Amino acid sequence: MEKTINSKDNKLIKLVRKLFTDKKVRNEMNMFVCETVRVVDMCLNFKIVNILIASDSKYLTKYNQPEVVIVNSKIFASLSDLANSDGVIGVFFKPKIPFAITPNRPYVILDHIQNPGNLGSLIRSAVAFKMGGIVITNDSVDIYHPQIIRSTMGAIFKIGISISTNLLNTIALFKQNNFVVYATALTKDATDVNAVKFTKQSVVIFGNEGNGIDPQAIKQCDQTIYIPISSDVNSLNVGVAGGIIMQYLSAKWPK
């Protein structure tokens, strides 16, 4: 049976607000929030904390669950991360999705990615092109950032993700498992991606939007690669570049 909340000082409302904005709280509570009906629907197989619905919403029958909470439109708007929300916010416990280094599968490493939109695009591309998994350095934006959950349209829960506290150790681990590790960078000795002979055990590192990959990490890689583009443009957005190169990787093994 649903309940109604009309106070912005309610404990649940305060918690949801913090889950939207505070990575520390998401980690401490082991929870995340997501917004829009489509994304909430994709998360319904996870353990639900609550589903908040705006008081004028039409989704009461759809979400016929004991965890449903009705809030007035003013409170909902104060929580929502969207200018035009469809009136549904879901609060879930974080799922446990295993990560493993599997032979004959391509992987990507994301180093210090700060923009939620870029990280979301990279994760979605990794799922679309069937990467074996993703490693993300711990100085990147939180993977449970609401914008990332929304931009991946739930794809984030369909791939194993490992958080790395030491990029050099991560590179070494892949090499120990006989993977070839590539860095994307515009160095003098970088190779045109069209000339690269990726193997079935390839790992590609994508770096920070402004500073690229840690120089020490580049030195540890087997090869540096780049995407040739028009001289009218300085560089590609990391989310776009990642999608292009992951398509090359996906061509090396059967779907």
N, C-alpha and C positions, 0 to 999 in steps of 0.2 A: 504493500500500500504506500503510495507516494506521500510525501510530507511537503509542507510549504514553508519557505524561509523568506521573511520580509525584512530582515535586519542585516545590514552590511557588517555588523560586528559579530555575526554568528561564527562559531569556530570553523565550520566547514567552509564558509565563504572566505575567511581569512587564509585557510590552508590552500584553497584553490588559487587564490590571488598569488600566494608565494610560489606555488608550483609553476605558475605561468612565468614568473620573473627570476626565480632564484635557483641556480644549479645546486647550491649546497643543500637546500631543502629537498630538492628532488632526490639527491643522493641519500640524505639522512632518512627520508621516509620511504625510499625505494618505490616512488610513485612518479607518474607523469600525467600530464593533461593533454587532451587533443580536442580539436574543435571541427565542426561540420558533421552532418549526418553521415556522409560517405566515409569519413575517416573513423568516426566512432564505430560504425558498423564493422569495419575491418578489425577492430580491436575487441569485439564482443566475446571472442574465445579466450581472452585473458581474464584474470581475476579482477572483477569490478570493485571499485570503491564506491563511486556514485556516478549517476548521470544527471546533470543539471539541465533543466529545460526551462526556457523563458515562459512566463505565465500566459503569453498569447500564442504559444506554439501549438502546432497540430500533431505533435509526435507522441502524445500520451499513450495512445493505443499501441503504437509501434513498439515503444519501450515499456512493455508491461512487466516490469521487474521491481522487486522490493527496494532496490537502491535508487529509484527515481526520486529526484527532488525538484520541486517547482520553485522558481525564484521570480520575483517581479522583474519587469523589463529594465528598470533602472539599475538594479544590482547586476543583472546579466550583462548589461552594456559596460559596467565598470570592470567586469572580469574579462570580457571578450577581447581577443587579440585581432579581431577583424572589424573593418568599417561596416560591413553588411553581413552579419552572421545569420545563419539559418536557424539559430535558436537552440543549439544543442552543444553541450560540453561534456566530455567524458573524463572521468578520473579512474586510472587503472594502476595496478601494481606492475612494475617492470617485469616483462617476461624473461625467462632464461633461454637464450638462443645460442647453442654451442658454436664455437669457432675451432676449426682444426686445419692444419696444413696438410692438404691432400695431394698426392702426386698427380701430375698431368692435369692440373687445373691452374688457370691464371689468377693472380691476386693483384690487388692495388694497395698501396700505402699512401695515406694522406697526411702530409706534414704541416702542422700549424695552420690549418684552414680555419679562418675566423668568421667568414660570412655564412650565416645559416642557410641562405638560399643556394650558395655554391656547394656547401656540404650536402644539402638535400639533393641537389641535382646529381652529384657524384654518386651518392648512395643509390639513387634510383637507376642511374645508368649501369652501375655494377650489378644490380639485379636483372635489368633488362638484357644485359650481355652475358649473363651467367658466370660472373666471376666466382671463384671458389670461396672468397671471403674478402673482408676489408680490415686493414689495420689503420687505426687513427691515433696520432700522437696525442698525449694527454693535454697539450697546450692548445688544442683545437677547440672550437665551440662544442658545447655539450650536445651529444647526439639526441638527447631527449628534449632539446629546445622545441617549444611548440611549433615554431615555423618549420623546423626540419621534419617533424612528424607529419605536418600537413603537406609540405611540398613533396615528400616521397609518396604520398597517398597510401601509406601503410607498407610500402615496399621495404622499409627499414627493418621490418619484422620477418623478412623472408630471406635474410642472409646473416651469416655469422660475422660479428664485428668484435675485434680485439682492440683494447686500448693499450697503447705502448707508452711506457715511461722512459724508454731509451731507444731512440731510432737506430743508433749504430748496432745495438744488440739485436734488434729486430732484423736488420739486414743480414747480420751474421747468422741468425737462426735460419733464414730462408736459404742462405748459401750452404749451410750444413745439410740442408735437405735437397741439395742439388738443383736449386732454382737459379736462373739467371736474373739479376736485378738491374733494372734500367732506371735512370734518373731523367726526368724531363727538365731540360735547361738549355738556355741559349749560350752555351759555351763554344769556344773556338773549335773544339774537336767533336762537337755534337753531330750525330748522324741523322739525316733525313729519315723520318719514320717509314717512308715508302721503300727505303732500302734496307730496313731492319728485318732480319730473319728471326722472328719470334719463335721460341720453342713452346712446347706444351707446358713447360714449367717456367713461365715468365712472371716476373713481378715488376710493376711500374710504379714509381713514386711520383706523386704530384705535390707541389709545394705551395707555400703561403702566397696569397694573392699579390702582395707587394714585394716580398723579399725572396721568393722562390724557396728552394730546398736548402737546408743547412749545408754549407760548403763541405763540412767534414763528412757528411753523409754521401755527397756526390762522389767524393774520393773513394768511398768504399764500394761504389756501384761498378758493375761490369762494363756498362756503356751509357753514354749520355745521348738522348734523342730529342728531336724537335719536330714540330709540324710546320712545313713551309707555307707561308701566307704572303699576301700582297704587301708590298712596301708601303702601301697607304695606311696600314694598321700596324701598330707596334707589337701587339701581342693579343692572344685570345684569352677570354675569360677562362679560369681554371675549370669551371663546370663544363664549358663547351669543349675545351681541349681534352678533358678526361673522357667525355663521351666518344670523341673521335678515336682516341687511342684504344679504348676498351673494345671498340668495334674491330679493330685490327687483332686484338688479343683473342676475341671470341671466335675468329675465323680459324684458329689453330686446333680446335677440338670439336667433336660432334656435340650438337645440342641434345 
